[in-house]
Amino acid sequence: MSTNLTPDLLKTFLNNQTRELEIRAEQLALQKQKGEHGFEFGKVALKAKVEDRKLHRDHTLKVRIYTYLFIGIIVMLVFATIFYAMYSGNKDIAMEIIKAIVYLLGGGLGGYGVAKASKSKFTEDNSPKE
């Protein structure tokens, strides 16, 4: 068996090997650049998420404040109406307003209790026991 390794064939082989190494070096550089860009994108995305969460917390706080303020105003109006009715001598109207409030609160709390009980029963039935 004889091998036909001519100088031209050897030169072509070495040129191909050199070109392969250059291509591999370019691929590694591109992978490194891709990793760096991914890291930079991750940092920017994390900053954006932090800002978004902060804005969400601020919004939630404002909604709670406005809700409690609204409820407080409604309660003050109801008390003012009851006080005015009693002050003007209409104790029957004041009693009817108080009865309505008691009935509404009782129904609301009862409905809340039923919903809470059915929710806990639903989660107990469908969740795996440990």
Secondary structure by P-SEA (a helix, b strand, c coil): ccccccaaaaaaaaaaaaaaaaaaaaaaaaaaaaaaaaaaaaaaaaaaaaaaaaaaaaaaaaaaaaaaaaaaaaaaaaaaaaaaaaaacaaaaaaaaaaaaaaaaaaaaaaaaaaaaaaaaaaaaccccc
